[in-house]
Amino acid sequence: MAGINYSEKIPNNVNLAEDRTLQRALEHWQPNYLSWWQDMGPEGAQGYDVYLRTAISVDPKGWAHFDYVKMPDYRWGIFLNPAEQDRQIHFGENKGKPVWNDVPGEHRSNLRRIIVTQGDTEPASVEQQRHLGLTAPSMYDLRNLFQVNVEEGRHLWAMVYLLHRYFGRDGREEAEALLERRSGDEDNPRILTAFNEKTPDWLSFFMFTYFTDRDGKFQLASLAESSFDPLARTTKFMLTEEAHHMFVGESGVSRVIQRTCEVMNSLRTDDPEKVRAAGVIDLQTIQRYINFHFSVTIDLFGADQSSNAALFYSAGLKGRFEEGKREDDHLLKGDSYTILDVVDGKLVDKEIPMLNALNEVLRDDYIKDSVAGVNRWNRIIEKAGIDFRLTVPHKAFNRKIGTLAGIKVDPSGQVISESDWNARSHQWLATPEDREFVASLMTHRVVEPGKFANWISPPPLGINRQPLDFEYVRFN
């Protein structure tokens, strides 16, 4: 097989062309990646010309290039933020020492596990969203879906680069396994439960990119503190792209709410059945989708008490969100944190060592960030003069991981019996009937430039200063 010219095919700032060993490893991996993309990437869209942004550098003033490209030809680049001269470890037991540019032997297994777990989420998202292009509400939204998809692919490349570059044969085998697992597969599923859930409709997609990609933001930001400098520099640049994914989610839900409010005011009704009959998604259903996606996502942060979290922090592998802005000793050995515990079937506060509560610290930071966005959605409803407020459910609601998995709690945080949960959970979580209704609004895609499905409002601005009726996707 002819050698791949990485300086042309893959934009990078890691001197790929000068590392023959790494080139050979990636030459072996790239065809398998492209085969996976053909099989599991956006269905039926491989021949489309899509107006995509491609990362070409890490310069904040010009890091991306916009142009038409067929997705299989997308230039999945590898970028690390510039190295910070004399950067020191700034948390954990090695605080004050120089950061690592290679993997310390004693941390090899844990670092590989961290990178693989992060890397596994990237192709999983593409697989979950594979069929959505067939029911896109507009060409604008179709293009945004494809942008998210190719950037998830680039984030996979980012993690695979680290595996190939720093972990030898083990890394190469892990990189191959990332292409072998499948979202939702019974025999070989993705590592994290949330990435085996279906994303069957566009409301689910918007919720996923708002809530679950926001988990990505917090996980990446924690890894951007890592003492393993190549990982920190890689994830810092990934955050640049992750912001667009969350924008797609927040603005998408905003536009669904905007359209619903317009119809409610036009019909002068708040009856969900009448709202549905008008072909838009009622606010109650939107709330049930929020409850589901939020609760599934906060489980991604792991158990509320975790010796692994303590180990990763003390060893300097993974910090807290915005570690450098926190005013403590960044060792945390004498500090404590309040978590929720279950005692005699009741929720109670419990003080535990901070080091063992770091999953909960990150989860609480995430919850604050999520609530802020939901409040922005509420301002749309308030501006429309409608007496309804969306809420984020209690952190103990619908939990499947950790101490709180063993108790039934309603969205307000009240402990209830198993029978009460079985009788009332349909009021709180999206039901099969809800999903069937939402899907009924999305039986085909709207592809005429500037046109939008009835259930969603147009965005205020186009992409990259283009007009809303710009031809974002060319069907060939």
C-alpha positions in Angstrom: 0.0 0.0 0.0 1.3 3.4 -0.9 2.3 5.6 2.1 -0.2 8.2 3.2 1.1 11.8 2.9 0.0 13.0 6.4 1.0 16.6 5.8 -1.6 16.7 3.0 -4.3 14.3 4.1 -4.3 15.0 7.8 -3.7 18.5 9.1 -1.5 18.2 12.2 1.0 20.0 14.4 2.6 16.9 15.8 5.2 16.3 13.1 3.6 13.1 11.8 5.7 13.2 8.6 8.9 12.9 10.7 7.8 9.8 12.7 8.0 6.8 10.5 7.0 4.3 13.2 3.8 6.3 14.0 3.1 6.7 10.3 3.1 3.0 9.7 0.8 2.4 12.7 -1.6 5.0 11.4 -1.4 3.7 7.9 -2.7 0.4 9.3 -5.4 2.0 11.3 -6.8 4.6 8.8 -8.3 2.2 6.3 -10.2 0.4 9.2 -11.4 3.8 10.4 -12.7 4.7 6.9 -14.4 1.3 6.7 -16.1 1.9 10.0 -17.2 5.4 8.8 -18.7 3.9 5.7 -20.6 1.3 7.7 -21.6 3.4 10.8 -21.3 7.0 9.7 -24.4 9.1 8.6 -26.7 6.8 6.6 -26.8 7.5 2.9 -24.8 10.7 3.1 -21.3 9.6 2.0 -21.6 11.3 -1.4 -23.0 14.6 -0.2 -21.0 17.8 -0.4 -21.4 19.4 3.0 -20.4 22.9 4.1 -18.1 21.9 7.0 -15.5 23.5 9.1 -12.2 21.7 9.2 -9.6 22.3 11.9 -6.3 23.4 10.3 -4.4 24.8 13.3 -4.7 25.8 16.9 -4.5 29.6 16.3 -7.6 31.1 17.9 -7.9 33.7 15.1 -7.9 31.1 12.3 -8.1 27.6 13.5 -10.9 26.4 11.1 -11.5 26.4 7.4 -15.1 26.3 5.9 -15.7 24.7 2.6 -17.7 21.9 0.9 -16.3 18.4 1.5 -17.6 14.9 1.2 -17.5 13.4 4.7 -15.4 10.3 3.9 -12.8 12.8 2.5 -12.9 15.0 5.6 -9.4 15.8 6.8 -9.5 14.4 10.3 -6.5 16.3 11.8 -4.5 15.8 15.0 -3.9 18.9 17.0 -2.4 19.6 20.4 -2.4 23.0 22.0 1.0 24.6 22.1 3.3 23.4 24.9 3.5 25.7 27.9 7.1 26.3 28.6 8.2 25.0 32.0 4.7 23.8 32.8 4.5 22.2 36.2 2.1 19.7 37.8 -0.3 21.8 39.8 -2.3 19.3 41.8 -1.8 16.0 43.6 1.2 14.4 45.2 3.6 15.5 42.4 2.5 19.2 42.6 5.4 21.5 41.6 7.3 18.9 39.6 7.6 19.2 35.8 4.8 17.7 33.7 5.3 14.4 31.9 5.9 14.3 28.2 6.0 10.5 28.3 3.9 8.0 30.2 5.3 7.1 33.6 5.3 3.3 33.9 3.4 3.2 37.2 0.5 5.2 35.5 0.5 3.5 32.2 -2.5 1.3 32.8 -4.7 4.0 34.3 -3.8 6.6 31.7 -4.6 4.1 28.9 -8.0 3.4 30.6 -8.8 7.1 30.8 -7.9 7.7 27.1 -9.8 4.6 25.9 -12.9 5.5 27.8 -12.9 9.0 26.4 -12.1 7.7 23.0 -14.9 5.2 23.0 -17.6 7.9 23.4 -16.6 9.6 20.2 -17.5 6.9 17.6 -20.4 5.8 19.8 -22.0 9.2 19.3 -21.7 8.9 15.5 -23.3 5.4 15.7 -26.2 6.7 17.9 -26.9 9.5 15.4 -26.5 7.5 12.2 -30.1 7.6 11.0 -31.0 11.2 12.0 -30.0 12.8 8.7 -33.0 11.0 7.1 -35.5 13.2 9.1 -33.6 16.5 9.5 -35.9 19.5 10.0 -33.9 21.7 7.7 -30.7 21.8 5.6 -29.2 24.0 8.3 -29.8 21.3 11.0 -28.6 18.6 8.6 -25.3 20.3 8.2 -25.0 20.8 12.0 -25.6 17.1 12.5 -22.9 16.3 10.0 -20.5 18.8 11.6 -21.0 17.2 15.0 -20.4 13.7 13.4 -17.1 14.6 11.7 -15.8 16.3 14.8 -16.6 13.3 17.0 -14.6 11.4 14.4 -11.7 13.9 14.8 -11.9 13.5 18.6 -11.5 9.7 18.1 -8.4 10.4 16.0 -7.1 12.6 18.8 -7.3 9.8 21.3 -6.1 7.2 18.8 -3.0 9.3 18.2 -2.2 9.2 21.9 -2.7 5.5 22.0 -0.4 4.9 19.0 2.2 7.4 20.0 2.6 6.6 23.7 1.3 3.0 24.4 2.9 0.7 21.9 1.3 -2.6 21.0 -1.3 -2.2 23.8 -2.3 1.2 22.4 -2.6 -0.2 18.9 -4.8 -3.0 20.1 -7.0 -0.6 22.0 -7.3 1.7 18.9 -8.5 -1.3 16.9 -11.1 -2.2 19.6 -12.5 1.3 19.4 -13.6 0.5 15.9 -15.0 -2.9 16.8 -17.4 -2.0 19.6 -20.9 -0.8 18.6 -23.4 1.4 20.4 -26.2 -0.8 21.7 -24.6 -4.1 20.6 -25.5 -6.9 23.0 -22.2 -8.7 22.6 -19.8 -5.8 22.2 -21.3 -2.6 23.4 -19.7 0.8 24.1 -18.1 1.2 27.5 -20.5 3.7 29.0 -24.2 3.0 29.3 -25.4 6.4 28.0 -23.6 5.7 24.8 -25.6 2.6 24.2 -28.9 4.4 24.4 -30.7 5.1 21.1 -31.0 8.6 19.7 -34.2 8.0 17.7 -35.4 11.5 17.0 -34.2 15.1 16.7 -35.4 16.2 20.1 -33.3 13.4 21.6 -30.4 14.6 19.5 -30.7 18.1 20.8 -31.0 16.9 24.4 -28.0 14.6 23.8 -25.8 17.4 22.5 -27.0 19.7 25.3 -26.7 17.3 28.2 -24.3 14.5 27.2 -21.9 16.6 25.2 -21.8 18.9 28.3 -20.5 15.9 30.2 -17.9 15.8 27.5 -17.0 19.4 28.3 -16.5 18.7 32.0 -14.5 15.4 31.4 -12.3 17.0 28.8 -11.7 20.1 31.0 -10.7 17.8 33.9 -8.3 15.9 31.6 -6.9 19.2 30.3 -5.4 19.6 33.8 -3.5 16.3 33.5 0.1 16.0 34.4 0.5 13.9 31.2 1.1 17.0 29.0 0.2 15.5 25.6 -3.2 14.5 27.0 -3.8 17.9 28.5 -2.8 19.7 25.3 -5.0 17.4 23.2 -8.1 17.8 25.3 -7.7 21.6 25.5 -8.1 21.8 21.7 -11.0 19.3 21.7 -12.9 21.7 23.9 -12.8 24.3 21.1 -14.9 22.0 19.0 -17.0 20.6 21.8 -18.5 24.1 22.3 -20.2 23.9 18.9 -21.9 20.6 19.9 -23.4 22.1 23.0 -24.5 25.1 20.9 -26.3 22.8 18.6 -28.1 21.2 21.6 -29.0 24.4 23.4 -30.1 26.3 20.4 -32.0 23.3 19.0 -34.1 22.9 22.1 -34.6 26.7 22.2 -36.0 26.7 18.7 -38.3 23.8 19.6 -39.6 25.7 22.6 -39.9 28.9 20.6 -42.1 27.2 18.0 -44.2 25.5 20.6 -44.8 28.8 22.4 -45.8 30.5 19.1 -48.4 27.8 18.4 -49.7 27.9 22.0 -50.3 31.6 21.8 -51.8 31.4 18.3 -54.3 28.8 19.5 -54.6 30.4 22.9 -54.3 27.0 24.6 -52.0 25.2 27.0 -53.7 21.8 26.5 -50.9 19.4 25.5 -53.3 17.4 23.2 -54.3 20.5 21.3 -50.7 21.6 21.1 -49.7 18.1 19.7 -52.6 18.2 17.3 -51.1 21.4 15.8 -47.9 19.5 15.0 -45.5 20.8 17.6 -44.0 19.3 20.7 -45.8 20.2 24.0 -43.8 21.5 26.9 -44.7 18.6 29.1 -43.1 16.2 26.7 -40.0 18.4 26.5 -39.8 18.2 30.3 -39.9 14.4 30.2 -37.1 14.4 27.7 -35.1 16.7 29.9 -35.6 14.4 32.9 -34.5 11.3 31.0 -31.4 12.8 29.3 -30.2 14.7 32.4 -30.5 11.7 34.7 -28.8 9.3 32.2 -26.0 11.8 31.8 -25.2 12.5 35.4 -24.7 8.8 35.9 -21.7 9.2 33.5 -19.7 10.9 36.3 -19.6 7.6 38.1 -20.1 6.5 41.7 -20.5 9.3 44.3 -17.7 7.7 46.4 -14.7 6.6 44.3 -11.3 5.4 45.3 -10.3 5.5 41.6 -11.2 9.2 41.5 -9.0 9.8 44.5 -6.1 7.8 42.9 -6.4 9.7 39.6 -6.3 13.1 41.3 -3.5 12.3 43.8 -1.4 10.8 41.0 -2.0 13.9 38.8 -3.8 12.1 36.0 -7.1 14.0 36.1 -7.9 17.3 37.9 -11.0 19.1 38.8 -13.0 21.4 36.4 -11.0 24.7 36.3 -8.5 23.3 38.8 -6.3 26.4 38.5 -9.1 28.8 39.6 -9.7 26.9 42.9 -8.3 28.4 46.0 -7.1 25.5 48.1 -3.9 23.5 48.4 -4.7 21.2 45.4 -3.8 18.2 47.6 -7.2 17.9 49.4 -6.0 15.4 52.0 -7.7 17.1 54.9 -10.7 18.4 53.0 -14.3 17.0 53.0 -17.3 17.2 50.8 -21.0 16.6 51.3 -22.7 13.9 49.3 -26.1 12.3 49.4 -26.4 8.9 51.2 -29.3 6.5 51.7 -30.1 5.6 55.3 -33.2 3.6 56.2 -34.7 4.4 52.9 -34.1 8.2 53.3 -31.8 10.6 51.6 -29.3 12.2 54.1 -26.3 14.4 53.8 -22.9 12.7 54.5 -19.5 14.2 54.8 -16.7 12.2 53.2 -13.1 12.9 52.3 -12.9 15.3 49.4 -10.6 13.0 47.5 -13.2 10.2 47.5 -15.9 12.6 46.4 -14.3 14.1 43.3 -16.8 12.4 40.9 -19.6 14.2 42.9 -17.7 17.5 42.8 -17.5 17.3 39.0 -21.2 16.2 38.8 -22.3 19.2 41.0 -20.3 21.5 38.7 -22.0 20.0 35.7 -25.4 20.3 37.3 -24.9 24.1 37.9 -23.9 24.5 34.3 -26.9 22.5 33.0 -29.4 24.5 35.2 -28.1 27.8 33.7 -29.1 26.6 30.2 -32.5 25.4 31.3 -33.1 28.8 32.8 -32.3 30.3 29.4 -35.0 28.1 27.9 -37.4 29.3 30.5 -36.8 32.9 29.5 -38.2 32.0 26.1 -41.4 30.7 27.7 -41.6 33.6 30.1 -41.2 36.1 27.2 -44.1 34.4 25.4 -46.2 35.0 28.5 -46.8 31.3 29.2 -47.2 30.0 32.8 -44.9 27.0 32.6 -41.3 26.4 33.8 -38.9 23.7 32.8 -36.8 22.2 35.6 -33.8 20.0 36.0 -34.8 17.0 38.2 -33.2 16.2 41.5 -29.8 14.5 41.3 -31.2 11.3 42.9 -33.9 11.0 40.3 -33.7 7.9 38.0 -30.2 7.0 39.0 -28.7 3.7 37.9 -25.1 4.1 39.3 -23.8 4.6 42.8 -25.6 4.7 46.2 -28.6 6.5 44.8 -29.3 3.7 42.3 -31.0 1.8 45.2 -33.7 4.2 45.9 -36.8 5.6 44.1 -37.0 9.4 44.0 -39.4 11.7 42.2 -38.1 14.8 40.3 -38.5 17.0 43.3 -36.3 14.8 45.4 -39.0 13.1 47.5 -38.4 9.4 48.2 -41.2 7.2 47.0 -42.1 3.5 47.0 -41.4 1.1 44.2 -45.1 0.9 43.5 -45.5 4.7 43.4 -42.6 4.8 40.9 -44.2 2.2 38.7 -47.5 4.0 38.8 -46.1 7.5 38.2 -42.8 7.3 36.3 -44.7 7.8 33.0 -45.5 11.3 34.2 -41.8 12.1 34.5 -39.9 10.1 31.8 -40.6 10.1 28.1 -42.9 7.2 27.3 -43.0 5.0 24.2 -46.1 7.0 23.3 -44.2 10.3 23.7 -41.4 9.0 21.5 -43.9 7.7 18.9 -45.5 11.1 18.7 -42.2 13.0 18.4 -41.2 10.5 15.7 -44.5 11.1 13.9 -43.4 14.7 13.3 -40.2 13.6 11.7 -41.2 11.1 9.0 -39.1 12.9 6.3 -36.5 15.5 6.1 -36.9 19.1 4.9 -34.1 19.9 2.5 -35.2 23.0 0.6 -32.8 25.8 1.5 -34.3 28.2 4.0 -37.3 26.0 4.8 -37.9 24.5 8.3 -40.2 21.8 9.6 -43.3 22.9 11.4 -42.2 21.8 14.8 -39.0 24.0 15.0 -38.3 27.7 14.6 -35.5 29.0 12.3 -32.3 30.1 14.0 -31.5 33.8 14.2 -28.3 33.4 12.2 -26.8 31.1 9.6 -23.5 29.3 9.8 -20.2 31.2 9.3 -22.2 34.4 8.5 -24.0 32.6 5.6 -27.7 33.4 5.1 -30.3 30.9 6.3 -31.2 29.9 2.8 -27.6 29.0 2.0 -27.1 25.6 0.4 -25.4 24.0 3.3 -25.7 20.5 1.8 -25.5 19.6 -1.8 -27.1 16.2 -2.7 -25.2 14.6 -5.5 
